[in-house]
Amino acid sequence: MARPLRSTPFLESLAEKLVGEVRPGCRIYWLGQAGFIIEMAGYRIIIDPYLSNSLAEKYKDGPRSYERMMPAPITIEALDRIDLVLCTHHHTDHMDSATLAPLARRYPNLKFVVPAASLDLAREKIGVEDRRLILMVAGQSIKPLEGLTVHAVRASHETLETDAQGQHRFLGYVLESKDCSLFHSGDTVPFDGQSTEIAAFKPDLALLPVNGRSKELLETGVPGNLFLAEAITLCKEAGIPAMMAHHFGMFAFNTLSADMIDSAVAPVQLVRAEIRKEYEV
């Protein structure tokens, strides 16, 4: 029988919550958008952190506002410990120079897992030498830390886009330890073979974007994601017993209401990612 995902609210700040040694087991903390801090295998891992307001500055004269709808729940300076960073793709809300470059300076031995197809952008945005970049391609598995395996799978951010070498620009990651297996899809829409590819890893939990997509946004350069119903279907077809919905509540033009997530009926355990909650697998 699958273990249920348990959630516990906390009153202290996330920085205060994370002070001290990493406890045994698997815990997850949402950072907003697709960003998470994951504790597993005795490590603290951060994936797709967007802790700045850099997009608002970048597009301040554009047709829509990129102002954050929620404040960042933690600052780089307040992070007590980070052992590994993963970025699923090159878009700024997933590979943010204003977050990753200061993080790299704070932790000079920290390494960053990035798609091989994004090497040049990773060099530019993170600002580290190549020895600190761990390049991955879809179908590859690595052990970046003792007791932790990372599997890279394909993601389709509207399309299964590859570079000239056939390397996928958009990835999802399965993080696996002796205690649990977690799937973070990155930004994706459904594609043929997706559920079979993910099912092979038997994840206990899927972290899936649910903000959906539209032709209007795509025509202005904003690719989309799974709709909530599609995310639920993916979990069902891949045999994943629990799902955490994320990638909402950051930008007003591209979100989904919390009420729609909370009212959804699903054949799997469905939870909505929330700030100041600790999730344990």
Secondary structure, 3 states (H helix, E strand, C coil): CCCCCEEEECCCCHHHHCCCCCCCCCEEEEEECCEEEEEECCEEEEECCCCCCHHHHHCCCCCCCCCCCCCCCCCCCCCCCCCEEECCCCCCCCCCHHHHHHHHHHCCCCCEEEEHHHHHHHHHHHCCCHHHEEEECCCCEEEEECCEEEEEEECCCCCCCECCCCCECCEEEEEECCCCEEEECCCCCCCCCHHHHHHCCCCCEEEEECECCCHHHHHCCCCCCCEHHHHHHHHHHHCCCEEEEECCCCCCCCCCCHHHHHCCCCCCEEEECCCCEEEEC
